[in-house]
Amino acid sequence: MRARGIVALAVVIGAALVTLFVASRASCGKTGPREGISATGSSTPQTEIAPIQVLVTKLIPQAGRVEYHYTVTNGSAFPVHTLVVGFDQYYGVPKLSGEPIGWDGDTIPSSSYQAPPGWNFEIQPTEEESLMAVKWVVSKKGRAIMGGESAGGFAVVLGQADQAYDNGGLWTAYVMGESPFWGALQPSGVTSVPISSIYAQSDLRVRPNPASGSIEIQFAMPTSGMAKVDIFDVAGRRVKRIVDERRAPGNSTASWDGRDNSGKRVASGTYFVRVKTPTTQRFARITWLPTSK
């Protein structure tokens, strides 16, 4: 407790505090490494708020100690079970050069990192001896970050600052049941966990919400092509596919009556609707209430 107090005091009286915001993008194989992000790293006007967001804070409580703390906000419908920082998902190469304090290439002291309860920390093995990535993975007895949740406690400690751990670095969040999301670390003035995309303004509308009867889902088709509308539970399991067909460009609608693929009424609770078009992916949260009799 005393050590924590000293660190907090050092931060207050002169430690450097830099907060960065991370906008994620789903990896896709058919797109470039920076789809929706300009050459300077800033978001283009067409970029939507990301389903998964990461807040990274750099603390320098004392000379020779630099701490990078990460908080994950999961606005997708899938649990996040792995967070990798400093790995380029598109090119498949590591980005970090600064080594955590005490790492000897094999082991790392517990004082050089932090992990949430039920999560394990490790250095991501790479073929590049001079480069690396840091990685947190939920253990068998741990709990993944569920849709609509935020989690902190991810941190790594270096002897000196490394730009790749914040501005210019990369991250990947692996989600159960879907391809991983990844993005570039970008400077921002945000000082708290950013609001996830399930609350963000977009062309996706769900009415009524909360609901106990039929729900109307309104969304936009930027171009003609295949549209997929799915309902997921909080564990990331698909409850029902509502739409899987070609749609014309413009406003489009779908409906859900609260039943799963077998025709049974779902239990009350939180669900997610995901709308995928040829060029967009949107999420919204649904609160389903018991049906009154």
DABELUR-V154649 format. One record per backbone hydrogen bond with DSSP energy under -0.5 kcal/mol. NH is the residue of the N-H (numbers start at 1). CO is the residue of the C=O. E is the energy in kcal/mol with one decimal. If there is no record, write none. Layout:
((NH	CO	E) (NH	CO	E))
This chain:
((5	1	-2.0) (6	2	-2.1) (7	3	-2.2) (8	4	-2.5) (9	5	-2.4) (10	6	-2.4) (11	7	-2.0) (12	8	-1.9) (13	9	-2.3) (14	10	-0.6) (14	11	-0.6) (15	10	-1.2) (15	11	-0.6) (16	60	-0.6) (18	58	-1.7) (20	56	-2.5) (21	186	-2.3) (22	54	-1.6) (23	21	-0.5) (23	184	-0.8) (24	22	-0.6) (24	52	-0.8) (25	182	-3.0) (27	180	-2.0) (30	28	-1.3) (35	32	-1.1) (37	34	-2.5) (38	42	-2.7) (41	38	-1.7) (44	36	-1.7) (47	44	-1.8) (53	73	-2.5) (54	22	-1.0) (55	71	-2.9) (56	20	-1.8) (56	54	-0.5) (57	69	-2.8) (58	18	-2.8) (59	57	-0.6) (59	67	-3.0) (60	16	-1.1) (62	65	-0.8) (65	62	-1.6) (66	158	-2.9) (67	59	-3.3) (68	156	-2.5) (69	57	-2.9) (69	67	-0.6) (70	154	-3.4) (71	55	-2.6) (72	151	-2.9) (73	53	-2.9) (74	72	-0.5) (74	149	-3.1) (75	51	-2.8) (75	73	-0.9) (80	145	-2.6) (81	79	-0.6) (81	174	-2.2) (82	174	-1.1) (83	136	-2.5) (84	172	-2.9) (85	134	-2.7) (86	170	-4.4) (88	93	-3.3) (89	87	-1.0) (92	88	-2.3) (93	88	-0.9) (95	86	-2.9) (95	132	-0.9) (96	86	-0.7) (96	132	-2.2) (101	157	-2.0) (103	100	-1.9) (104	107	-1.8) (106	107	-0.5) (112	109	-1.9) (113	110	-1.1) (114	155	-2.7) (119	116	-2.0) (120	137	-3.1) (122	135	-2.2) (124	133	-3.6) (125	123	-0.5) (129	127	-0.8) (131	128	-1.0) (132	96	-2.2) (133	124	-0.7) (134	85	-2.2) (135	122	-2.5) (136	83	-2.7) (137	120	-2.5) (138	81	-2.4) (139	118	-3.3) (142	139	-0.9) (145	80	-2.3) (146	144	-0.8) (147	234	-0.8) (148	74	-3.5) (149	146	-1.9) (151	72	-2.4) (154	70	-1.3) (155	114	-1.9) (155	153	-0.6) (156	68	-1.6) (157	112	-2.5) (158	66	-3.1) (159	99	-0.6) (165	162	-2.3) (166	163	-1.6) (168	185	-1.4) (169	163	-0.5) (169	166	-1.8) (171	183	-2.2) (172	84	-2.8) (173	181	-3.1) (174	82	-2.1) (174	172	-0.5) (176	79	-2.5) (178	175	-1.1) (181	173	-2.4) (182	25	-3.7) (183	171	-1.9) (184	23	-0.6) (185	169	-2.5) (186	21	-1.4) (188	19	-1.4) (197	50	-0.7) (199	196	-1.8) (200	197	-0.5) (205	203	-0.5) (205	218	-2.8) (207	216	-2.4) (210	287	-0.6) (211	287	-2.1) (215	256	-3.0) (216	207	-3.4) (217	254	-3.5) (218	205	-3.0) (218	216	-0.6) (219	252	-2.6) (221	250	-2.8) (222	220	-0.7) (225	247	-1.9) (227	245	-3.0) (228	276	-2.4) (229	243	-2.0) (230	274	-2.4) (231	240	-2.6) (232	272	-2.9) (233	237	-2.2) (234	270	-0.6) (236	233	-1.9) (239	231	-3.2) (240	231	-1.4) (242	229	-2.8) (242	240	-0.7) (243	229	-1.5) (245	227	-1.7) (247	225	-2.9) (250	221	-2.5) (252	219	-3.1) (254	217	-2.0) (256	215	-2.1) (260	264	-2.5) (261	239	-1.6) (263	260	-1.7) (266	258	-2.8) (269	288	-2.4) (271	286	-3.0) (272	232	-2.8) (273	284	-2.7) (274	230	-2.5) (275	282	-2.4) (276	228	-2.9) (276	274	-0.5) (277	280	-2.5) (282	275	-2.6) (284	273	-1.7) (285	198	-0.6) (286	271	-3.7) (288	269	-3.2) (288	286	-0.7) (289	211	-2.9) (289	287	-0.5))
